[in-house]
């Protein structure tokens, strides 16, 4: 895995915590949302943990794309969170 992509993955999850403090999500929540929406289901059912080590380059690129999109599009983030929670039977 490209170390730059790995760093982006971690940095973006951490940045989003500061971007949306009122949501009270931890960094792993943003990763969950992006991973579930990239993989089309509960990510742990699709790839072993830790997910970032088991994604294809294309999947990792898309996760990073989503995390970047969440920084400027809160509605997308909230919509994707709802999808993720449905995958997990939480709503």
KEDO-608704 format. One record per atom (N, C-alpha, C, CB): y negated, z negated, x; atom name; residue in three letters. Coordinates in nm, 3 decimals. Glycine has a CB too. Layout:
N
py  pz  px  atom  res
Y  Z  X  CA  ala
...
//
This chain:
91
py  pz  px  atom  res
0.118  0.000  0.084  N  unk
0.000  0.000  0.000  CA  unk
-0.124  0.000  0.088  C  unk
0.000  -0.121  -0.095  CB  unk
-0.219  0.077  0.047  N  unk
-0.347  0.084  0.115  CA  unk
-0.415  -0.053  0.107  C  unk
-0.436  0.194  0.052  CB  unk
-0.450  -0.109  0.221  N  unk
-0.512  -0.242  0.222  CA  unk
-0.646  -0.243  0.150  C  unk
-0.531  -0.289  0.365  CB  unk
-0.718  -0.132  0.155  N  unk
-0.845  -0.124  0.084  CA  unk
-0.824  -0.136  -0.067  C  unk
-0.917  0.007  0.118  CB  unk
-0.721  -0.070  -0.118  N  unk
-0.691  -0.079  -0.262  CA  unk
-0.651  -0.222  -0.299  C  unk
-0.578  0.019  -0.300  CB  unk
-0.570  -0.282  -0.215  N  unk
-0.529  -0.421  -0.240  CA  unk
-0.651  -0.512  -0.245  C  unk
-0.430  -0.470  -0.131  CB  unk
-0.742  -0.493  -0.152  N  unk
-0.864  -0.575  -0.149  CA  unk
-0.950  -0.550  -0.272  C  unk
-0.945  -0.546  -0.022  CB  unk
-0.961  -0.423  -0.314  N  unk
-1.036  -0.391  -0.435  CA  unk
-0.976  -0.462  -0.556  C  unk
-1.040  -0.239  -0.459  CB  unk
-0.846  -0.458  -0.567  N  unk
-0.774  -0.522  -0.677  CA  unk
-0.812  -0.669  -0.686  C  unk
-0.621  -0.506  -0.660  CB  unk
-0.805  -0.739  -0.574  N  unk
-0.837  -0.882  -0.574  CA  unk
-0.986  -0.906  -0.595  C  unk
-0.793  -0.946  -0.443  CB  unk
-1.069  -0.829  -0.527  N  unk
-1.214  -0.848  -0.540  CA  unk
-1.261  -0.827  -0.683  C  unk
-1.288  -0.754  -0.447  CB  unk
-1.212  -0.722  -0.747  N  unk
-1.256  -0.693  -0.883  CA  unk
-1.215  -0.803  -0.980  C  unk
-1.199  -0.559  -0.928  CB  unk
-1.095  -0.853  -0.970  N  unk
-1.053  -0.964  -1.056  CA  unk
-1.142  -1.085  -1.038  C  unk
-0.908  -1.002  -1.028  CB  unk
-1.178  -1.113  -0.915  N  unk
-1.265  -1.227  -0.887  CA  unk
-1.408  -1.202  -0.932  C  unk
-1.262  -1.259  -0.738  CB  unk
-1.457  -1.080  -0.917  N  unk
-1.592  -1.047  -0.961  CA  unk
-1.607  -1.059  -1.112  C  unk
-1.629  -0.906  -0.917  CB  unk
-1.504  -1.021  -1.184  N  unk
-1.511  -1.024  -1.330  CA  unk
-1.525  -1.167  -1.384  C  unk
-1.388  -0.958  -1.390  CB  unk
-1.468  -1.263  -1.314  N  unk
-1.484  -1.403  -1.354  CA  unk
-1.633  -1.438  -1.358  C  unk
-1.408  -1.498  -1.257  CB  unk
-1.707  -1.395  -1.257  N  unk
-1.850  -1.422  -1.251  CA  unk
-1.930  -1.335  -1.346  C  unk
-1.902  -1.403  -1.110  CB  unk
-1.880  -1.216  -1.375  N  unk
-1.951  -1.122  -1.463  CA  unk
-1.952  -1.170  -1.608  C  unk
-1.886  -0.984  -1.456  CB  unk
-1.843  -1.234  -1.650  N  unk
-1.828  -1.277  -1.789  CA  unk
-1.792  -1.426  -1.799  C  unk
-1.722  -1.193  -1.859  CB  unk
-1.881  -1.514  -1.755  N  unk
-1.847  -1.657  -1.757  CA  unk
-1.821  -1.712  -1.898  C  unk
-1.958  -1.736  -1.693  CB  unk
-1.884  -1.653  -1.998  N  unk
-1.866  -1.705  -2.134  CA  unk
-1.727  -1.676  -2.190  C  unk
-1.969  -1.644  -2.226  CB  unk
-1.657  -1.579  -2.135  N  unk
-1.521  -1.549  -2.181  CA  unk
-1.422  -1.655  -2.135  C  unk
-1.477  -1.412  -2.130  CB  unk
-1.456  -1.726  -2.030  N  unk
-1.370  -1.830  -1.974  CA  unk
-1.230  -1.779  -1.938  C  unk
-1.359  -1.946  -2.072  CB  unk
-1.226  -1.655  -1.886  N  unk
-1.102  -1.599  -1.834  CA  unk
-1.093  -1.633  -1.685  C  unk
-1.095  -1.443  -1.857  CB  unk
-0.974  -1.659  -1.638  N  unk
-0.951  -1.671  -1.494  CA  unk
-0.925  -1.531  -1.439  C  unk
-0.830  -1.767  -1.464  CB  unk
-0.929  -1.519  -1.306  N  unk
-0.909  -1.386  -1.246  CA  unk
-0.776  -1.324  -1.288  C  unk
-0.915  -1.396  -1.093  CB  unk
-0.673  -1.404  -1.300  N  unk
-0.542  -1.348  -1.337  CA  unk
-0.543  -1.290  -1.479  C  unk
-0.434  -1.456  -1.326  CB  unk
-0.634  -1.334  -1.563  N  unk
-0.645  -1.277  -1.698  CA  unk
-0.689  -1.131  -1.691  C  unk
-0.744  -1.359  -1.785  CB  unk
-0.785  -1.102  -1.605  N  unk
-0.832  -0.964  -1.590  CA  unk
-0.722  -0.876  -1.533  C  unk
-0.956  -0.959  -1.500  CB  unk
-0.648  -0.929  -1.437  N  unk
-0.536  -0.852  -1.382  CA  unk
-0.430  -0.828  -1.490  C  unk
-0.474  -0.925  -1.259  CB  unk
-0.400  -0.930  -1.570  N  unk
-0.303  -0.915  -1.679  CA  unk
-0.345  -0.804  -1.774  C  unk
-0.287  -1.048  -1.756  CB  unk
-0.470  -0.808  -1.815  N  unk
-0.522  -0.710  -1.911  CA  unk
-0.508  -0.569  -1.855  C  unk
-0.669  -0.740  -1.946  CB  unk
-0.554  -0.550  -1.732  N  unk
-0.549  -0.416  -1.671  CA  unk
-0.405  -0.371  -1.646  C  unk
-0.627  -0.415  -1.538  CB  unk
-0.321  -0.462  -1.600  N  unk
-0.182  -0.426  -1.574  CA  unk
-0.108  -0.391  -1.702  C  unk
-0.110  -0.542  -1.503  CB  unk
-0.123  -0.473  -1.805  N  unk
-0.055  -0.446  -1.932  CA  unk
-0.098  -0.311  -1.989  C  unk
-0.083  -0.558  -2.033  CB  unk
-0.227  -0.282  -1.982  N  unk
-0.277  -0.157  -2.037  CA  unk
-0.240  -0.037  -1.952  C  unk
-0.427  -0.164  -2.053  CB  unk
-0.220  -0.057  -1.825  N  unk
-0.174  0.052  -1.739  CA  unk
-0.027  0.081  -1.762  C  unk
-0.198  0.018  -1.591  CB  unk
0.052  -0.024  -1.778  N  unk
0.198  -0.010  -1.785  CA  unk
0.250  0.004  -1.929  C  unk
0.264  -0.129  -1.719  CB  unk
0.163  -0.015  -2.027  N  unk
0.203  0.004  -2.166  CA  unk
0.292  -0.105  -2.221  C  unk
0.272  0.133  -2.179  CB  unk
0.274  -0.226  -2.173  N  unk
0.352  -0.340  -2.220  CA  unk
0.329  -0.458  -2.130  C  unk
0.502  -0.305  -2.227  CB  unk
0.399  -0.567  -2.158  N  unk
0.388  -0.687  -2.075  CA  unk
0.431  -0.650  -1.933  C  unk
0.475  -0.805  -2.132  CB  unk
0.339  -0.661  -1.839  N  unk
0.366  -0.606  -1.705  CA  unk
0.490  -0.667  -1.641  C  unk
0.247  -0.629  -1.615  CB  unk
0.519  -0.795  -1.668  N  unk
0.637  -0.857  -1.605  CA  unk
0.768  -0.798  -1.655  C  unk
0.636  -1.007  -1.631  CB  unk
0.762  -0.729  -1.769  N  unk
0.880  -0.660  -1.820  CA  unk
0.896  -0.522  -1.755  C  unk
0.873  -0.645  -1.972  CB  unk
0.792  -0.478  -1.684  N  unk
0.791  -0.342  -1.628  CA  unk
0.809  -0.339  -1.476  C  unk
0.661  -0.274  -1.664  CB  unk
0.752  -0.438  -1.407  N  unk
0.759  -0.444  -1.261  CA  unk
0.778  -0.589  -1.217  C  unk
0.631  -0.383  -1.195  CB  unk
0.843  -0.610  -1.102  N  unk
0.858  -0.747  -1.051  CA  unk
0.723  -0.804  -1.006  C  unk
0.958  -0.749  -0.933  CB  unk
0.722  -0.935  -0.993  N  unk
0.603  -1.005  -0.944  CA  unk
0.610  -1.014  -0.792  C  unk
0.593  -1.148  -1.007  CB  unk
0.500  -1.006  -0.723  N  unk
0.365  -0.979  -0.771  CA  unk
0.347  -0.830  -0.801  C  unk
0.261  -1.026  -0.667  CB  unk
0.284  -0.803  -0.913  N  unk
0.275  -0.666  -0.964  CA  unk
0.211  -0.570  -0.864  C  unk
0.195  -0.665  -1.092  CB  unk
0.103  -0.613  -0.799  N  unk
0.030  -0.520  -0.712  CA  unk
0.118  -0.464  -0.600  C  unk
-0.090  -0.589  -0.652  CB  unk
0.224  -0.536  -0.564  N  unk
0.313  -0.487  -0.458  CA  unk
0.416  -0.387  -0.510  C  unk
0.385  -0.605  -0.394  CB  unk
0.430  -0.376  -0.641  N  unk
0.536  -0.294  -0.698  CA  unk
0.485  -0.177  -0.781  C  unk
0.626  -0.379  -0.782  CB  unk
0.355  -0.157  -0.782  N  unk
0.297  -0.045  -0.855  CA  unk
0.303  0.081  -0.771  C  unk
0.153  -0.075  -0.896  CB  unk
0.312  0.195  -0.838  N  unk
0.296  0.321  -0.767  CA  unk
0.148  0.334  -0.729  C  unk
0.343  0.444  -0.855  CB  unk
0.117  0.424  -0.639  N  unk
-0.023  0.446  -0.602  CA  unk
-0.105  0.486  -0.724  C  unk
-0.033  0.555  -0.494  CB  unk
-0.048  0.568  -0.810  N  unk
-0.120  0.612  -0.930  CA  unk
-0.146  0.495  -1.024  C  unk
-0.040  0.721  -1.003  CB  unk
-0.048  0.409  -1.040  N  unk
-0.066  0.292  -1.127  CA  unk
-0.172  0.199  -1.070  C  unk
0.067  0.217  -1.144  CB  unk
-0.167  0.175  -0.940  N  unk
-0.267  0.088  -0.879  CA  unk
-0.406  0.148  -0.891  C  unk
-0.233  0.063  -0.731  CB  unk
-0.417  0.278  -0.871  N  unk
-0.546  0.345  -0.888  CA  unk
-0.599  0.324  -1.030  C  unk
-0.533  0.495  -0.857  CB  unk
-0.510  0.334  -1.128  N  unk
-0.555  0.319  -1.266  CA  unk
-0.594  0.174  -1.298  C  unk
-0.447  0.365  -1.363  CB  unk
-0.520  0.078  -1.244  N  unk
-0.557  -0.063  -1.261  CA  unk
-0.696  -0.086  -1.203  C  unk
-0.453  -0.157  -1.193  CB  unk
-0.721  -0.035  -1.084  N  unk
-0.853  -0.050  -1.021  CA  unk
-0.959  0.018  -1.105  C  unk
-0.852  0.008  -0.878  CB  unk
-0.929  0.136  -1.157  N  unk
-1.023  0.206  -1.245  CA  unk
-1.057  0.120  -1.367  C  unk
-0.963  0.342  -1.291  CB  unk
-0.956  0.060  -1.430  N  unk
-0.981  -0.024  -1.546  CA  unk
-1.065  -0.146  -1.509  C  unk
-0.850  -0.069  -1.609  CB  unk
-1.031  -0.211  -1.400  N  unk
-1.107  -0.329  -1.358  CA  unk
-1.254  -0.293  -1.333  C  unk
-1.046  -0.391  -1.231  CB  unk
-1.278  -0.179  -1.271  N  unk
-1.415  -0.133  -1.251  CA  unk
-1.483  -0.106  -1.385  C  unk
-1.417  -0.005  -1.164  CB  unk
-1.411  -0.044  -1.477  N  unk
-1.467  -0.014  -1.609  CA  unk
-1.504  -0.141  -1.684  C  unk
-1.367  0.068  -1.691  CB  unk
-1.424  -0.245  -1.669  N  unk
-1.451  -0.370  -1.738  CA  unk
-1.584  -0.432  -1.693  C  unk
-1.337  -0.469  -1.715  CB  unk
-1.624  -0.403  -1.570  N  unk
-1.750  -0.459  -1.519  CA  unk
-1.871  -0.409  -1.599  C  unk
-1.768  -0.423  -1.372  CB  unk
-1.861  -0.290  -1.655  N  unk
-1.974  -0.233  -1.728  CA  unk
-1.946  -0.212  -1.876  C  unk
-2.014  -0.102  -1.665  CB  unk
-1.825  -0.238  -1.919  N  unk
-1.789  -0.212  -2.058  CA  unk
-1.711  -0.331  -2.114  C  unk
-1.706  -0.081  -2.070  CB  unk
-1.785  -0.429  -2.161  N  unk
-1.721  -0.550  -2.213  CA  unk
-1.636  -0.520  -2.337  C  unk
-1.828  -0.656  -2.247  CB  unk
-1.678  -0.425  -2.418  N  unk
-1.601  -0.394  -2.538  CA  unk
-1.464  -0.338  -2.501  C  unk
-1.677  -0.294  -2.627  CB  unk
-1.458  -0.253  -2.400  N  unk
-1.329  -0.203  -2.352  CA  unk
-1.242  -0.319  -2.306  C  unk
-1.349  -0.102  -2.237  CB  unk
-1.300  -0.410  -2.232  N  unk
-1.228  -0.529  -2.185  CA  unk
-1.170  -0.606  -2.303  C  unk
-1.321  -0.619  -2.101  CB  unk
-1.253  -0.632  -2.404  N  unk
-1.207  -0.708  -2.519  CA  unk
-1.100  -0.633  -2.598  C  unk
-1.325  -0.741  -2.610  CB  unk
-1.118  -0.502  -2.611  N  unk
-1.016  -0.421  -2.679  CA  unk
-0.884  -0.424  -2.603  C  unk
-1.065  -0.276  -2.695  CB  unk
-0.892  -0.411  -2.472  N  unk
-0.771  -0.413  -2.390  CA  unk
-0.707  -0.551  -2.389  C  unk
-0.803  -0.370  -2.247  CB  unk
-0.788  -0.656  -2.397  N  unk
-0.732  -0.790  -2.406  CA  unk
-0.652  -0.805  -2.535  C  unk
-0.843  -0.896  -2.399  CB  unk
-0.705  -0.753  -2.644  N  unk
-0.633  -0.760  -2.772  CA  unk
-0.500  -0.686  -2.764  C  unk
-0.719  -0.702  -2.886  CB  unk
-0.501  -0.569  -2.701  N  unk
-0.377  -0.491  -2.684  CA  unk
-0.277  -0.572  -2.601  C  unk
-0.406  -0.354  -2.615  CB  unk
-0.325  -0.630  -2.491  N  unk
-0.239  -0.709  -2.405  CA  unk
-0.179  -0.828  -2.481  C  unk
-0.318  -0.759  -2.283  CB  unk
-0.260  -0.894  -2.558  N  unk
-0.211  -1.010  -2.634  CA  unk
-0.108  -0.966  -2.740  C  unk
-0.328  -1.083  -2.701  CB  unk
-0.127  -0.849  -2.797  N  unk
-0.028  -0.797  -2.892  CA  unk
0.105  -0.768  -2.821  C  unk
-0.081  -0.669  -2.962  CB  unk
0.098  -0.711  -2.701  N  unk
0.220  -0.686  -2.623  CA  unk
0.295  -0.817  -2.601  C  unk
0.186  -0.620  -2.487  CB  unk
0.223  -0.926  -2.591  N  unk
0.281  -1.055  -2.560  CA  unk
0.311  -1.140  -2.683  C  unk
0.188  -1.131  -2.470  CB  unk
0.287  -1.083  -2.802  N  unk
0.316  -1.153  -2.926  CA  unk
0.222  -1.269  -2.954  C  unk
0.456  -1.203  -2.923  CB  unk
0.104  -1.264  -2.894  N  unk
0.006  -1.373  -2.912  CA  unk
-0.084  -1.349  -3.033  C  unk
-0.081  -1.388  -2.787  CB  unk
-0.095  -1.222  -3.078  N  unk
-0.169  -1.192  -3.200  CA  unk
-0.095  -1.085  -3.277  C  unk
-0.315  -1.146  -3.168  CB  unk
//
